[in-house]
Amino acid sequence: MPGGEQKEMDTFIYIIINIILPIFFLIAVGFIAQKKLKMDIRTLTKLNIYIFVPALLFLKIYETQVTLKFFSQVLVYILLVQAVLLLLGHLVSKVFCYSRSIKKAFCNSLLFFNSGNYGLPLVELVFKGDPVAVTSQVFIMLIQNITTNTFGVFQASSGNSTTKKALKNILKMPSIYVIFLVILVKAFHITMPGLVLVPLGYIAKGFIAIALVTLGAQLSEIKIEIRVRDILVSTLTRLIFSPLLGFLLVWAMGIRGILGQALVIGVSTPSAVNTALLAKEFDNEPEYASQIVFVSTILSALTVSLVIYLTGLFL
């Protein structure tokens, strides 16, 4: 094998061994622990949402310069990705003659990807905690949470949920208030004391482990009853078309370097566990939605490795 090809292969193997395998090791720990210990998944999820993510969010925004241009780029990028995926979801549903319920579950599986429990730890590992990369992923997660708690809820409930309920869900998200707080801190050039930053740093360092263990615990609750065609259509669209779309968009928007790489990697993650939770809560094809989450998470080990490798070459 020529030297160049050997080097490329070595890089790809390095990504799998040093980034992807540690992620799946922690997911497996959570999966096995849930089977053996029967942990309270709601508590694990709340730890992520209300403690670990806000701490990480505050630190990363505090450590980097977050401009209006930065946030608007991430916002436009994610909304464009979601708009195209929604359109594609409707077209594919029409081609395969999906029922109304399958169509809604299918579209949700494309629109909402695992930016929290999977994407954020992934970006932390790939970019070694770089503030720009991590902050972009946090914003992706925030935008995803907002759209999940509004449009996603409406999709899964077939219009039974109220706007008031969706807005209440959004206002319960601590990340929104943390962003406003840290922006005020930076706007008034307030230097945070070590008494605050040190404990926040300890909490933030625990984020990767707790997020991935929680994901494993959530996956362990999924019932497997494979429907090959319908699951693969969703999974391949989420894992292959979505990062390809993301790559084209960052090129069109002129975004390069770490931010461009982080944005593409951010939309290459598997379907969010929340899509299965919404499907279960509103009784909208819960088995189908759960299987998509499980299969896309497993197959992402290969596809995400490839995305990381390619973004490093071309962005």
C-alpha positions as CSV (number, residue, x, y, z in Angstrom):
1,M,0.0,0.0,0.0
2,P,1.5,3.4,-1.0
3,G,2.6,5.7,1.8
4,G,-0.2,8.2,1.4
5,E,-2.9,5.6,1.4
6,Q,-1.3,3.9,4.4
7,K,-1.3,7.2,6.3
8,E,-4.9,7.8,5.5
9,M,-5.9,4.3,6.7
10,D,-3.9,4.9,9.9
11,T,-5.8,8.1,10.5
12,F,-9.1,6.4,10.0
13,I,-8.2,3.5,12.3
14,Y,-7.0,6.1,14.9
15,I,-10.4,7.8,14.8
16,I,-12.2,4.5,15.4
17,I,-9.9,3.4,18.2
18,N,-9.4,6.7,20.0
19,I,-12.8,8.4,19.5
20,I,-15.5,6.0,18.5
21,L,-14.6,3.0,20.6
22,P,-14.4,4.9,23.8
23,I,-17.8,6.4,23.1
24,F,-19.4,3.0,22.5
25,F,-17.6,1.5,25.5
26,L,-19.4,4.0,27.7
27,I,-22.7,3.4,25.9
28,A,-22.2,-0.3,26.6
29,V,-21.5,0.4,30.3
30,G,-24.8,2.2,30.5
31,F,-26.6,-0.5,28.6
32,I,-25.3,-3.3,30.8
33,A,-25.7,-1.3,34.0
34,Q,-29.4,-0.6,33.2
35,K,-30.0,-4.3,32.5
36,K,-28.4,-5.3,35.8
37,L,-29.2,-2.4,38.1
38,K,-32.5,-1.1,36.8
39,M,-31.5,2.6,37.2
40,D,-33.9,5.5,37.1
41,I,-33.4,6.8,33.6
42,R,-35.5,9.9,34.4
43,T,-33.0,10.9,37.1
44,L,-30.0,10.3,34.7
45,T,-31.7,12.4,32.1
46,K,-32.4,15.2,34.5
47,L,-28.8,15.2,35.7
48,N,-27.8,15.8,32.1
49,I,-30.4,18.5,31.4
50,Y,-30.3,20.4,34.6
51,I,-26.7,20.0,35.9
52,F,-24.1,18.7,33.4
53,V,-25.2,20.5,30.2
54,P,-25.7,23.9,31.8
55,A,-22.3,23.7,33.5
56,L,-20.6,22.8,30.2
57,L,-22.6,25.4,28.3
58,F,-21.6,28.2,30.7
59,L,-17.9,27.3,30.7
60,K,-17.6,27.0,26.9
61,I,-19.4,30.2,26.1
62,Y,-17.4,32.0,28.9
63,E,-14.2,30.7,27.4
64,T,-14.8,31.8,23.8
65,Q,-16.0,34.8,21.8
66,V,-19.7,34.1,20.9
67,T,-20.8,36.7,18.4
68,L,-24.1,37.3,16.8
69,K,-22.6,36.1,13.5
70,F,-21.5,32.9,15.1
71,F,-25.0,32.1,16.5
72,S,-26.8,33.2,13.3
73,Q,-24.6,30.9,11.2
74,V,-25.4,27.9,13.5
75,L,-29.1,28.8,13.5
76,V,-29.4,29.2,9.8
77,Y,-27.4,26.0,9.2
78,I,-29.5,23.8,11.4
79,L,-32.8,25.2,10.3
80,L,-31.8,24.7,6.6
81,V,-30.7,21.1,7.4
82,Q,-34.0,20.4,9.2
83,A,-36.1,22.0,6.4
84,V,-34.5,19.9,3.7
85,L,-34.8,16.7,5.8
86,L,-38.5,17.5,6.5
87,L,-39.1,17.9,2.7
88,L,-37.2,14.7,2.0
89,G,-39.2,12.9,4.7
90,H,-42.5,13.9,3.0
91,L,-41.3,12.8,-0.4
92,V,-40.0,9.4,0.8
93,S,-43.2,8.8,2.7
94,K,-45.2,9.5,-0.4
95,V,-43.0,7.2,-2.5
96,F,-43.3,4.3,0.0
97,C,-47.0,5.0,0.7
98,Y,-46.4,5.3,4.4
99,S,-49.4,5.6,6.7
100,R,-50.0,8.9,8.5
101,S,-48.5,7.6,11.8
102,I,-45.4,6.0,10.1
103,K,-44.9,9.2,8.1
104,K,-44.8,11.3,11.3
105,A,-42.4,8.9,13.1
106,F,-40.2,8.7,10.0
107,C,-39.9,12.5,9.6
108,N,-39.1,12.9,13.3
109,S,-36.3,10.3,13.0
110,L,-34.7,12.4,10.3
111,L,-35.2,15.9,11.8
112,F,-34.1,15.2,15.4
113,F,-30.6,13.8,15.9
114,N,-28.8,12.9,19.1
115,S,-26.9,16.2,19.6
116,G,-26.9,15.9,23.4
117,N,-26.0,12.5,24.6
118,Y,-23.9,11.6,21.5
119,G,-23.0,14.7,19.5
120,L,-21.7,16.8,22.3
121,P,-19.4,14.2,23.9
122,L,-18.3,13.3,20.3
123,V,-17.2,16.9,19.5
124,E,-15.6,17.2,22.9
125,L,-13.4,14.2,22.1
126,V,-12.7,15.0,18.4
127,F,-11.7,18.6,19.1
128,K,-10.2,18.1,22.6
129,G,-12.7,20.5,24.2
130,D,-12.1,23.4,21.8
131,P,-14.5,26.1,22.8
132,V,-15.6,27.0,19.3
133,A,-16.4,23.4,18.4
134,V,-18.2,22.6,21.7
135,T,-20.2,25.9,21.8
136,S,-21.4,25.3,18.2
137,Q,-22.6,21.8,19.3
138,V,-24.3,23.2,22.4
139,F,-26.2,25.7,20.2
140,I,-27.2,22.9,17.9
141,M,-28.4,20.9,20.9
142,L,-30.4,24.0,22.1
143,I,-32.0,24.6,18.7
144,Q,-32.8,20.9,18.5
145,N,-34.4,20.9,21.9
146,I,-36.6,23.8,21.0
147,T,-37.8,22.3,17.7
148,T,-38.3,18.9,19.3
149,N,-40.4,20.4,22.1
150,T,-42.6,22.2,19.5
151,F,-42.7,20.7,16.1
152,G,-41.6,17.3,17.2
153,V,-44.3,17.1,19.9
154,F,-46.9,18.2,17.4
155,Q,-45.7,15.6,14.9
156,A,-45.8,12.8,17.4
157,S,-49.1,13.8,18.9
158,S,-50.8,14.4,15.5
159,G,-51.9,17.8,16.6
160,N,-53.2,16.8,20.1
161,S,-50.6,18.8,22.0
162,T,-51.3,22.5,22.6
163,T,-49.0,25.4,21.9
164,K,-49.2,26.4,25.6
165,K,-47.8,23.0,26.6
166,A,-45.0,23.2,24.1
167,L,-44.0,26.6,25.2
168,K,-43.9,25.5,28.8
169,N,-41.6,22.7,27.9
170,I,-39.2,25.2,26.2
171,L,-39.3,27.5,29.2
172,K,-38.3,24.7,31.5
173,M,-35.0,24.2,29.7
174,P,-32.2,25.6,31.9
175,S,-29.8,26.0,29.0
176,I,-31.8,29.0,27.7
177,Y,-31.3,30.9,31.0
178,V,-27.7,29.9,31.2
179,I,-27.0,31.4,27.8
180,F,-28.6,34.7,28.8
181,L,-26.6,34.7,32.1
182,V,-23.2,34.0,30.5
183,I,-23.9,36.6,27.8
184,L,-24.6,39.2,30.5
185,V,-21.4,38.1,32.3
186,K,-19.4,38.6,29.1
187,A,-21.1,41.8,28.1
188,F,-20.2,43.5,31.4
189,H,-16.7,42.0,31.4
190,I,-17.3,40.2,34.7
191,T,-14.4,37.9,35.7
192,M,-15.8,34.8,37.3
193,P,-13.9,33.7,40.5
194,G,-12.3,30.4,40.9
195,L,-14.9,29.5,43.5
196,V,-17.4,29.3,40.7
197,L,-15.2,28.1,37.7
198,V,-13.5,25.3,39.5
199,P,-16.6,23.4,40.6
200,L,-18.2,24.1,37.2
201,G,-15.1,22.6,35.6
202,Y,-15.4,19.4,37.7
203,I,-19.0,19.0,36.6
204,A,-18.3,19.7,33.0
205,K,-15.5,17.1,33.0
206,G,-18.1,14.5,34.1
207,F,-20.4,15.3,31.2
208,I,-19.1,12.9,28.6
209,A,-19.3,9.9,30.9
210,I,-22.8,10.6,32.3
211,A,-24.2,11.5,28.9
212,L,-23.0,8.3,27.2
213,V,-24.0,6.1,30.1
214,T,-27.4,7.6,30.0
215,L,-27.7,7.0,26.3
216,G,-26.7,3.3,26.9
217,A,-29.4,3.0,29.6
218,Q,-32.0,4.5,27.3
219,L,-31.1,2.1,24.5
220,S,-31.4,-0.9,26.8
221,E,-35.1,-0.1,27.2
222,I,-35.7,-0.4,23.5
223,K,-37.5,-3.5,22.1
224,I,-36.0,-4.9,19.0
225,E,-38.3,-6.2,16.2
226,I,-36.5,-5.3,13.0
227,R,-38.5,-4.0,10.0
228,V,-35.5,-3.9,7.6
229,R,-36.7,-1.7,4.7
230,D,-38.4,1.0,6.7
231,I,-35.6,1.2,9.3
232,L,-32.8,1.3,6.8
233,V,-34.5,4.0,4.8
234,S,-34.5,6.2,7.8
235,T,-31.1,5.2,9.2
236,L,-29.2,5.7,5.9
237,T,-30.9,9.0,5.3
238,R,-29.9,10.2,8.8
239,L,-26.4,8.8,8.7
240,I,-25.4,9.4,5.1
241,F,-27.6,12.1,3.5
242,S,-27.6,14.4,6.5
243,P,-23.8,14.8,6.8
244,L,-23.6,15.1,3.0
245,L,-26.2,17.9,3.1
246,G,-24.3,19.5,6.1
247,F,-21.1,19.4,4.1
248,L,-22.7,21.1,1.1
249,L,-24.2,23.8,3.3
250,V,-21.0,24.7,5.1
251,W,-19.3,25.1,1.7
252,A,-22.1,27.2,0.4
253,M,-22.1,29.4,3.5
254,G,-18.3,29.8,3.4
255,I,-17.7,28.2,6.8
256,R,-14.4,26.4,7.1
257,G,-12.0,25.2,9.8
258,I,-13.0,23.9,13.2
259,L,-16.5,25.4,13.0
260,G,-17.2,23.9,9.6
261,Q,-16.0,20.5,10.8
262,A,-18.0,20.6,14.0
263,L,-21.2,21.6,12.2
264,V,-21.0,18.7,9.7
265,I,-20.1,16.2,12.5
266,G,-22.9,17.6,14.5
267,V,-25.6,16.6,12.0
268,S,-24.0,13.2,11.3
269,T,-25.2,11.7,14.6
270,P,-27.9,9.0,14.9
271,S,-31.6,9.6,15.5
272,A,-32.3,11.1,18.9
273,V,-33.7,9.0,21.7
274,N,-36.3,11.7,22.2
275,T,-38.0,10.6,19.0
276,A,-38.6,7.2,20.5
277,L,-39.8,8.8,23.8
278,L,-42.2,11.1,22.0
279,A,-43.5,8.2,19.9
280,K,-44.1,6.2,23.1
281,E,-45.7,9.1,25.0
282,F,-48.2,9.7,22.2
283,D,-48.6,6.1,21.0
284,N,-47.3,6.9,17.5
285,E,-45.4,3.9,16.2
286,P,-43.2,3.5,19.3
287,E,-41.6,0.2,18.3
288,Y,-40.7,1.6,14.8
289,A,-39.2,4.8,16.3
290,S,-37.3,2.8,18.9
291,Q,-35.8,0.5,16.4
292,I,-34.6,3.4,14.2
293,V,-32.8,4.9,17.3
294,F,-31.1,1.6,18.1
295,V,-30.0,0.7,14.6
296,S,-28.8,4.2,13.7
297,T,-26.8,4.4,16.9
298,I,-25.0,1.1,16.2
299,L,-24.3,1.9,12.5
300,S,-23.1,5.4,13.3
301,A,-19.8,3.8,14.6
302,L,-18.8,3.4,11.0
303,T,-20.4,6.4,9.3
304,V,-19.4,9.0,12.0
305,S,-15.8,7.7,11.8
306,L,-15.9,8.3,8.1
307,V,-17.4,11.8,8.5
308,I,-14.8,12.8,11.0
309,Y,-12.0,11.6,8.7
310,L,-13.5,13.4,5.6
311,T,-14.1,16.7,7.3
312,G,-10.5,16.7,8.5
313,L,-9.4,16.3,4.9
314,F,-11.8,18.8,3.2
315,L,-12.6,21.4,5.8
